[in-house]
Structure formats: C-alpha cells, structure tokens
Amino acid sequence: MGTSAKTYPRKPWLMRLGIGVFAVGVLAVLAVFVMFAAGLRDLPVWLSAAAGVATPLGIALGLIALVREHRAR
C-alpha cells in the first residue's frame, strides 16, 4: 500500500502576517481583561491600544490576503 504524501500549498506571507497580528491582538485583549478583572484600573495605554488595533488589523490583513489569493486564481 503506497500512501501519497499530501502537500498543502503554503499560506501567503500576508495571511501568515495577519494571523500573527490577530494572535497578538487576542493576547492583548485577554491581558486587558485579566488585569481589569484583577482590580487594576490604570491599564497601560500601549496595551489597550494593542488590543484595540492589532485584532481588527489582523482580520483586515487576513481578508486582504484571501481576496488577493482568490483573484490570482
């Protein structure tokens, strides 16, 4: 029985970048939530900004990568 190795095409660099930025944003959102739940009220501005900007930016980059990949076919 010969099994053929499935080869999956690599994700474009823009998609990988979008996934990474989204992951950083989600981690920032979780950190803000945990810190706020722990009773901290003066959260760092950079952390709040990362939570508010990185998550939607990652989604936008992923969508742009999907549209570019679809148009290339």
C-alpha positions as CSV (number, residue, x, y, z in Angstrom):
1,M,0.0,0.0,0.0
2,G,1.6,3.2,-1.1
3,T,0.5,6.3,0.6
4,S,1.0,9.5,-1.2
5,A,2.1,12.4,0.9
6,K,-0.4,15.3,0.8
7,T,1.2,18.5,0.0
8,Y,-0.7,21.6,1.0
9,P,0.2,24.9,-0.5
10,R,1.9,27.3,1.9
11,K,-0.2,30.3,3.1
12,P,0.8,33.6,1.5
13,W,3.0,35.8,3.6
14,L,0.2,38.3,4.1
15,M,-2.0,35.7,5.6
16,R,0.7,34.5,8.0
17,L,1.3,38.1,9.0
18,G,-2.5,38.6,9.5
19,I,-2.7,35.5,11.7
20,G,0.3,36.7,13.8
21,V,-1.1,40.2,14.3
22,F,-4.5,38.8,15.2
23,A,-3.0,36.4,17.7
24,V,-1.1,39.3,19.3
25,G,-4.3,41.3,19.5
26,V,-6.2,38.5,21.1
27,L,-3.4,38.0,23.7
28,A,-3.6,41.8,24.4
29,V,-7.4,41.6,24.8
30,L,-7.0,38.7,27.2
31,A,-4.3,40.5,29.2
32,V,-6.5,43.6,29.5
33,F,-9.5,41.5,30.6
34,V,-7.4,39.6,33.2
35,M,-5.8,42.8,34.6
36,F,-9.2,44.6,34.8
37,A,-10.8,41.6,36.5
38,A,-7.9,41.5,39.0
39,G,-8.8,45.0,40.1
40,L,-6.3,47.1,38.2
41,R,-7.8,50.3,36.8
42,D,-4.9,52.2,35.4
43,L,-4.0,49.9,32.5
44,P,-1.1,50.8,30.2
45,V,-2.2,52.7,27.2
46,W,0.0,50.7,24.8
47,L,-1.7,47.5,25.9
48,S,-5.2,49.0,25.4
49,A,-4.1,50.3,22.0
50,A,-2.6,46.9,21.0
51,A,-5.9,45.3,22.0
52,G,-8.0,47.7,20.0
53,V,-5.8,48.0,16.9
54,A,-4.0,44.7,16.4
55,T,-7.1,42.4,16.5
56,P,-9.0,44.2,13.7
57,L,-5.8,44.9,11.8
58,G,-5.1,41.1,11.8
59,I,-8.6,40.4,10.5
60,A,-8.2,43.0,7.8
61,L,-4.8,41.6,6.7
62,G,-6.3,38.1,6.5
63,L,-9.2,39.3,4.4
64,I,-6.9,41.2,2.0
65,A,-4.8,38.0,1.7
66,L,-7.9,36.0,0.9
67,V,-9.1,38.4,-1.8
68,R,-5.7,38.6,-3.3
69,E,-5.4,34.8,-3.4
70,H,-8.9,34.4,-4.9
71,R,-8.2,37.0,-7.7
72,A,-4.9,35.3,-8.5
73,R,-6.7,32.0,-9.5
